[in-house]
Amino acid sequence: MNETEVIETARQAILIAIQIGAPILLIGLIVGVSIALVQALTQIQEITLVFVPKILAIFLAMFFFLPSMMKTLTVFMETLADRMIGLG
């Protein structure tokens, strides 16, 4: 395996990590900003009000996106294993 293949594999791993993490992080961001906006408009400054909806939204997002996340990781791992077999 030469330097170019190592860099390409690392680049693919980083892109897959972004693909897997981005939907859940974006949902958490949207829910957090929405609740912060509601808190600012209503002047309710309850600190725990942000966490419960955000946790529920993230769990629902994980439940919804988990099959596609696993498919992405499985395809990447199969490609990586094929590359390793090709080295031998």
N, CA, C and O of each residue as an XYZ file, in Angstrom:
352
protein
N       0.865     -1.177      0.000
C       0.000      0.000      0.000
C       0.903      1.228      0.000
O       1.748      1.397      0.879
N       0.711      2.066     -0.983
C       1.553      3.249     -1.060
C       0.894      4.433     -0.343
O      -0.204      4.330      0.205
N       1.599      5.536     -0.373
C       1.167      6.714      0.378
C      -0.172      7.256     -0.134
O      -0.999      7.711      0.656
N      -0.381      7.211     -1.422
C      -1.621      7.716     -2.013
C      -2.830      6.904     -1.557
O      -3.880      7.475     -1.264
N      -2.695      5.596     -1.494
C      -3.799      4.742     -1.049
C      -4.122      4.972      0.421
O      -5.290      4.954      0.811
N      -3.102      5.185      1.232
C      -3.324      5.455      2.659
C      -4.067      6.770      2.835
O      -5.000      6.855      3.634
N      -3.661      7.792      2.097
C      -4.320      9.090      2.191
C      -5.754      8.992      1.694
O      -6.655      9.585      2.288
N      -5.978      8.253      0.614
C      -7.336      8.075      0.087
C      -8.229      7.327      1.078
O      -9.396      7.679      1.251
N      -7.690      6.313      1.718
C      -8.460      5.563      2.718
C      -8.787      6.445      3.918
O      -9.905      6.396      4.431
N      -7.844      7.237      4.364
C      -8.086      8.153      5.483
C      -9.136      9.200      5.097
O      -9.996      9.549      5.907
N      -9.064      9.697      3.862
C     -10.042     10.675      3.392
C     -11.440     10.066      3.361
O     -12.409     10.704      3.771
N     -11.542      8.839      2.877
C     -12.835      8.167      2.850
C     -13.377      7.942      4.263
O     -14.574      8.097      4.504
N     -12.497      7.578      5.188
C     -12.926      7.353      6.574
C     -13.456      8.641      7.199
O     -14.454      8.620      7.920
N     -12.796      9.750      6.925
C     -13.250     11.031      7.463
C     -14.590     11.423      6.857
O     -15.476     11.896      7.568
N     -14.746     11.231      5.547
C     -16.013     11.561      4.898
C     -17.156     10.686      5.410
O     -18.281     11.159      5.568
N     -16.872      9.431      5.665
C     -17.911      8.540      6.197
C     -18.266      8.937      7.625
O     -19.435      8.884      8.006
N     -17.284      9.331      8.412
C     -17.582      9.794      9.772
C     -18.475     11.033      9.741
O     -19.368     11.183     10.576
N     -18.231     11.922      8.773
C     -19.074     13.108      8.630
C     -20.471     12.716      8.178
O     -21.461     13.238      8.692
N     -20.559     11.790      7.208
C     -21.866     11.341      6.727
C     -22.685     10.692      7.831
O     -23.902     10.869      7.890
N     -22.037      9.955      8.690
C     -22.750      9.260      9.759
C     -23.151     10.223     10.879
O     -24.252     10.122     11.420
N     -22.274     11.141     11.219
C     -22.547     12.030     12.341
C     -23.392     13.245     12.007
O     -24.092     13.767     12.874
N     -23.338     13.703     10.764
C     -23.993     14.961     10.393
C     -25.504     14.975     10.614
O     -26.006     15.940     11.190
N     -26.253     13.962     10.192
C     -27.713     14.063     10.387
C     -28.116     14.187     11.851
O     -28.995     14.979     12.193
N     -27.486     13.422     12.696
C     -27.835     13.459     14.118
C     -27.413     14.781     14.745
O     -28.152     15.359     15.541
N     -26.230     15.255     14.389
C     -25.771     16.534     14.920
C     -26.640     17.691     14.430
O     -26.938     18.611     15.192
N     -27.043     17.649     13.171
C     -27.894     18.713     12.640
C     -29.268     18.717     13.309
O     -29.811     19.782     13.603
N     -29.826     17.547     13.549
C     -31.116     17.488     14.240
C     -30.980     18.028     15.664
O     -31.838     18.777     16.130
N     -29.907     17.650     16.351
C     -29.669     18.185     17.689
C     -29.493     19.698     17.673
O     -29.972     20.394     18.569
N     -28.806     20.203     16.652
C     -28.606     21.646     16.529
C     -29.922     22.366     16.279
O     -30.206     23.386     16.907
N     -30.724     21.836     15.364
C     -32.000     22.479     15.035
C     -32.936     22.487     16.243
O     -33.565     23.503     16.538
N     -33.026     21.360     16.936
C     -33.901     21.299     18.118
C     -33.380     22.235     19.207
O     -34.167     22.937     19.843
N     -32.084     22.255     19.427
C     -31.515     23.131     20.455
C     -31.735     24.606     20.164
O     -32.083     25.376     21.059
N     -31.531     25.000     18.904
C     -31.734     26.409     18.539
C     -33.215     26.778     18.615
O     -33.566     27.879     19.040
N     -34.072     25.858     18.202
C     -35.513     26.132     18.275
C     -35.962     26.343     19.718
O     -36.717     27.271     20.010
N     -35.507     25.499     20.595
C     -35.906     25.629     21.998
C     -35.279     26.872     22.626
O     -35.905     27.532     23.455
N     -34.058     27.188     22.237
C     -33.428     28.412     22.742
C     -34.197     29.640     22.262
O     -34.334     30.620     22.995
N     -34.696     29.582     21.031
C     -35.497     30.695     20.515
C     -36.802     30.832     21.287
O     -37.208     31.941     21.634
N     -37.457     29.711     21.555
C     -38.694     29.736     22.350
C     -38.408     30.261     23.755
O     -39.195     31.034     24.301
N     -37.299     29.850     24.333
C     -36.940     30.342     25.674
C     -36.683     31.846     25.648
O     -37.078     32.566     26.564
N     -36.026     32.309     24.603
C     -35.747     33.744     24.517
C     -37.029     34.551     24.311
O     -37.172     35.646     24.856
N     -37.958     34.011     23.524
C     -39.207     34.728     23.265
C     -40.140     34.734     24.471
O     -40.839     35.717     24.716
N     -40.149     33.644     25.216
C     -41.064     33.553     26.359
C     -40.393     33.904     27.682
O     -41.065     33.993     28.710
N     -39.116     34.100     27.670
C     -38.315     34.414     28.857
C     -38.394     33.320     29.912
O     -38.279     33.593     31.107
N     -38.589     32.080     29.468
C     -38.516     30.924     30.362
C     -37.067     30.469     30.359
O     -36.551     30.054     29.322
N     -36.414     30.541     31.490
C     -34.996     30.209     31.541
C     -34.748     28.917     32.322
O     -33.861     28.853     33.173
N     -35.532     27.911     32.024
C     -35.346     26.605     32.662
C     -34.252     25.857     31.909
O     -34.389     25.603     30.712
N     -33.182     25.505     32.587
C     -32.016     24.914     31.937
C     -32.292     23.492     31.442
O     -31.717     23.057     30.445
N     -33.170     22.775     32.137
C     -33.442     21.396     31.730
C     -34.420     21.313     30.566
O     -34.598     20.242     29.985
N     -35.052     22.423     30.218
C     -36.009     22.432     29.119
C     -35.338     22.111     27.786
O     -35.985     21.584     26.881
N     -34.076     22.416     27.657
C     -33.359     22.158     26.407
C     -33.011     20.681     26.278
O     -33.077     20.133     25.178
N     -32.648     20.036     27.355
C     -32.071     18.701     27.272
C     -33.067     17.606     26.920
O     -32.755     16.738     26.105
N     -34.239     17.624     27.504
C     -35.196     16.539     27.276
C     -35.637     16.469     25.803
O     -35.559     15.391     25.213
N     -36.090     17.558     25.193
C     -36.460     17.452     23.769
C     -35.274     17.123     22.864
O     -35.415     16.399     21.879
N     -34.116     17.660     23.207
C     -32.941     17.389     22.382
C     -32.546     15.919     22.471
O     -32.214     15.312     21.452
N     -32.574     15.346     23.644
C     -32.251     13.924     23.813
C     -33.269     13.053     23.076
O     -32.898     12.089     22.405
N     -34.550     13.395     23.204
C     -35.577     12.627     22.497
C     -35.408     12.725     20.985
O     -35.550     11.726     20.280
N     -35.105     13.917     20.483
C     -34.921     14.101     19.045
C     -33.701     13.325     18.550
O     -33.735     12.741     17.467
N     -32.640     13.317     19.327
C     -31.429     12.590     18.923
C     -31.679     11.088     18.956
O     -31.233     10.375     18.057
N     -32.373     10.598     19.955
C     -32.689      9.165     19.991
C     -33.585      8.762     18.817
O     -33.372      7.714     18.207
N     -34.575      9.582     18.502
C     -35.430      9.288     17.348
C     -34.636      9.336     16.046
O     -34.849      8.515     15.154
N     -33.723     10.297     15.939
C     -32.880     10.383     14.743
C     -31.971      9.166     14.631
O     -31.774      8.635     13.538
N     -31.422      8.724     15.749
C     -30.580      7.522     15.718
C     -31.402      6.306     15.317
O     -30.938      5.469     14.544
N     -32.610      6.207     15.836
C     -33.487      5.092     15.484
C     -33.818      5.109     13.995
O     -33.860      4.061     13.351
N     -34.052      6.300     13.454
C     -34.423      6.435     12.056
C     -33.226      6.241     11.117
O     -33.359      5.592     10.080
N     -32.063      6.796     11.467
C     -30.896      6.774     10.582
C     -29.965      5.584     10.797
O     -29.034      5.394     10.014
N     -30.185      4.788     11.823
C     -29.266      3.684     12.112
C     -29.127      2.678     10.973
O     -28.005      2.251     10.703
N     -30.191      2.275     10.294
C     -29.995      1.323      9.189
C     -29.089      1.863      8.076
O     -28.232      1.139      7.570
N     -29.275      3.124      7.699
C     -28.418      3.681      6.647
C     -26.986      3.877      7.141
O     -26.036      3.744      6.370
N     -26.833      4.192      8.424
C     -25.496      4.334      8.985
C     -24.755      2.996      8.958
O     -23.576      2.932      8.610
N     -25.462      1.935      9.331
C     -24.843      0.612      9.333
C     -24.518      0.158      7.916
O     -23.488     -0.478      7.694
N     -25.376      0.474      6.959
C     -25.117      0.118      5.564
C     -23.862      0.836      5.060
O     -23.034      0.228      4.381
N     -23.718      2.110      5.383
C     -22.542      2.873      4.977
C     -21.282      2.278      5.583
O     -20.276      2.113      4.893
N     -21.332      1.955      6.870
C     -20.161      1.366      7.523
C     -19.845     -0.019      6.984
O     -18.675     -0.377      6.852
N     -20.859     -0.797      6.673
C     -20.642     -2.142      6.138
C     -19.979     -2.080      4.770
O     -19.046     -2.835      4.494
N     -20.458     -1.183      3.914
C     -19.850     -1.038      2.581
C     -18.401     -0.584      2.705
O     -17.532     -1.092      1.996
N     -18.133      0.364      3.595
C     -16.754      0.833      3.778
C     -15.859     -0.282      4.310
O     -14.724     -0.442      3.861
N     -16.366     -1.043      5.257
C     -15.562     -2.127      5.834
C     -15.298     -3.219      4.813
O     -14.202     -3.778      4.779
N     -16.288     -3.536      3.976
C     -16.068     -4.530      2.933
C     -15.015     -4.050      1.934
O     -14.165     -4.828      1.501
N     -15.073     -2.779      1.574
C     -14.069     -2.215      0.671
C     -12.688     -2.256      1.312
O     -11.701     -2.601      0.662
N     -12.629     -1.906      2.577
C     -11.354     -1.927      3.299
C     -10.814     -3.334      3.415
O      -9.611     -3.543      3.261
N     -11.676     -4.311      3.683
C     -11.235     -5.702      3.789
C     -10.740     -6.203      2.433
O      -9.754     -6.937      2.369
N     -11.413     -5.814      1.353
C     -10.944     -6.203      0.026
C      -9.568     -5.631     -0.282
O      -8.733     -6.292     -0.899
N      -9.344     -4.405      0.148
C      -8.014     -3.810     -0.033
C      -6.954     -4.559      0.775
O      -5.833     -4.754      0.305
N      -7.312     -4.977      1.994
C      -6.352     -5.709      2.827
C      -6.040     -7.077      2.221
O      -4.894     -7.526      2.240
N      -7.061     -7.729      1.689
C      -6.836     -9.040      1.053
C      -5.960     -8.866     -0.172
O      -5.124     -9.722     -0.462
N      -6.136     -7.779     -0.890
C      -5.323     -7.516     -2.076
C      -3.858     -7.264     -1.761
O      -3.002     -7.401     -2.635
N      -3.562     -6.896     -0.512
C      -2.167     -6.653     -0.141
C      -1.375     -7.932      0.012
O      -0.171     -7.961     -0.244
N      -2.060     -9.007      0.437
C      -1.386    -10.258      0.757
C      -0.933    -11.065     -0.402
O      -0.355    -12.136     -0.220
